[in-house]
Amino acid sequence: MIRILPAGPNHVDGIVRVCTEGNRATYAGIYPEHYIEEIIEQFYTPARILDEVIPSGREWGGYMVAIEGDEVIGACGGGMVDKTETELYVLYLDPSRRKEGIGTMLLDTFTKQQIDLYGATKQWVSVQEGNDKGVPFYEARGFIFSHKEPGYGSEEAKKYTSLRYWRDLVQK
């Protein structure tokens, strides 16, 4: 049985593994290998994940994990970017576990947290142009393309294009 829950320090190694493997599987063929490894070193080290596992307020809600048995098979995180808008910054799965609904479970739990705790009414996500895993996933969950912008995180990141998507969280 898969459970979605807030991450704790005991999940750090699993989050590192899922984000590292998911990053490599997602961006192979989009980014050069050296750049993929730079991103992993910047964002998915055990020290950084340990520091980010616990929520630090509205801007970072901590990580949520998908657990099966004792194994982390997915992770996501994000936070509020203004008074009523939230952003999902990261969502990765064990690459062998795609197409099982785990990503949707993580996204739904994260979204509910942001609505319940902070009153989020709009949600944003950035997807790398050419990401044929992420774009269809988010579009199928009601995200609408807004605009393109340079990548984030380094000078090399700015060479790549992020697609900005949003969706309305207000129940009609």
C-alpha positions in Angstrom: 0.0 0.0 0.0 1.3 3.5 -0.9 1.1 6.2 1.7 1.7 9.9 1.2 3.1 11.7 4.2 5.2 14.6 5.3 8.9 13.7 5.1 11.2 13.3 8.1 14.9 13.0 8.5 14.6 9.2 8.0 13.4 9.8 4.4 16.4 11.9 3.3 18.3 9.0 1.6 15.1 8.0 -0.2 14.4 11.5 -1.4 17.9 11.9 -2.6 17.7 8.6 -4.6 14.3 9.4 -6.1 15.2 12.9 -7.1 18.6 11.9 -8.5 17.3 9.0 -10.5 14.2 10.9 -11.5 16.2 13.9 -12.7 18.6 11.7 -14.7 15.6 9.8 -16.3 13.7 13.0 -17.1 16.4 15.2 -18.5 18.6 12.7 -20.4 18.5 13.9 -24.0 17.4 17.4 -22.9 20.4 18.6 -20.9 24.0 17.5 -21.3 25.1 14.9 -18.7 27.5 17.3 -16.9 24.6 19.8 -16.4 22.3 17.1 -15.0 25.0 16.2 -12.5 25.5 19.9 -11.6 21.7 20.2 -10.9 21.8 17.1 -8.7 24.8 18.4 -6.8 23.1 21.8 -6.3 19.6 20.6 -5.2 19.7 16.9 -4.2 22.5 16.3 -1.8 21.8 14.6 1.6 22.8 17.8 3.5 20.5 20.0 1.5 17.6 17.6 1.6 18.0 17.2 5.4 17.9 20.9 5.8 14.7 21.1 3.6 12.8 18.1 4.9 11.0 20.1 7.5 8.8 23.0 6.5 10.3 26.4 7.0 7.1 28.4 6.6 4.8 29.5 3.8 7.6 29.7 1.2 8.7 26.1 1.7 6.2 23.5 3.0 8.8 20.7 3.3 8.9 17.5 1.3 6.1 15.1 1.0 7.0 11.5 0.2 5.2 8.5 -1.3 6.2 5.5 0.7 5.6 1.8 0.0 6.7 -0.4 2.9 9.7 1.6 4.1 10.8 2.7 0.7 10.5 6.2 -0.7 9.2 5.9 -4.2 8.3 9.5 -4.8 8.8 13.0 -3.4 7.5 16.5 -4.0 7.8 19.9 -2.4 6.9 23.6 -2.8 5.4 26.6 -1.1 3.5 29.8 -1.4 4.9 32.4 -3.8 2.5 35.2 -2.7 -0.6 35.6 -0.6 -2.8 33.2 -2.6 -0.5 31.5 -5.1 1.5 28.3 -4.5 4.1 26.7 -6.6 5.2 23.1 -6.9 9.0 23.2 -7.1 9.9 19.6 -7.3 8.1 16.3 -8.0 10.0 13.1 -8.9 9.2 9.4 -8.8 11.3 6.3 -8.9 11.5 6.0 -12.7 10.4 2.4 -12.6 7.2 3.5 -10.8 5.8 5.9 -13.4 2.2 5.6 -14.6 0.9 4.2 -11.3 -0.9 7.3 -10.1 1.8 8.1 -7.5 2.6 11.5 -9.0 -1.1 12.4 -8.9 -1.3 11.3 -5.2 1.7 13.5 -4.3 0.4 16.5 -6.3 -3.1 16.1 -4.7 -1.7 15.9 -1.2 0.6 18.9 -1.7 -2.2 20.9 -3.2 -4.6 20.1 -0.3 -1.9 21.1 2.2 -1.5 24.5 0.4 -5.2 25.1 0.3 -5.9 24.0 3.9 -2.9 25.8 5.5 -2.6 28.9 3.4 -5.8 29.4 1.4 -4.0 28.9 -2.0 -6.3 29.6 -4.9 -3.8 29.3 -7.8 -1.0 26.9 -8.4 2.1 27.3 -10.5 4.7 24.8 -11.9 7.7 25.1 -14.2 8.4 22.4 -16.7 11.5 22.2 -18.9 10.7 22.7 -22.5 11.0 19.3 -24.1 10.1 17.4 -20.9 7.8 14.8 -22.5 7.1 13.3 -19.1 6.2 16.5 -17.2 4.2 18.5 -19.8 1.5 15.8 -20.4 1.3 15.0 -16.7 0.5 18.6 -15.7 -1.7 19.4 -18.6 -3.8 16.3 -17.8 -4.3 17.7 -14.3 -5.7 21.0 -15.4 -2.6 23.1 -15.7 -2.7 25.7 -18.4 0.4 27.0 -20.3 1.1 30.7 -19.4 4.5 31.7 -20.8 8.2 30.8 -21.3 11.1 32.0 -19.2 14.8 31.3 -18.8 15.7 28.4 -16.5 16.6 29.0 -12.8 19.6 28.2 -10.7 22.7 29.1 -12.6 24.1 30.9 -15.7 23.9 27.6 -17.6 20.3 27.1 -16.5 19.4 30.4 -18.2 20.3 28.8 -21.6 17.3 26.5 -21.3 13.6 27.4 -21.4 11.1 26.7 -18.7 7.4 26.5 -19.5 5.3 28.1 -16.9 1.9 26.5 -16.2 -0.8 27.4 -13.7 -4.2 26.1 -12.6 -7.1 27.5 -10.6 -7.6 25.9 -7.2 -11.0 27.5 -6.5 -13.8 25.0 -6.6 -16.5 26.2 -9.0 
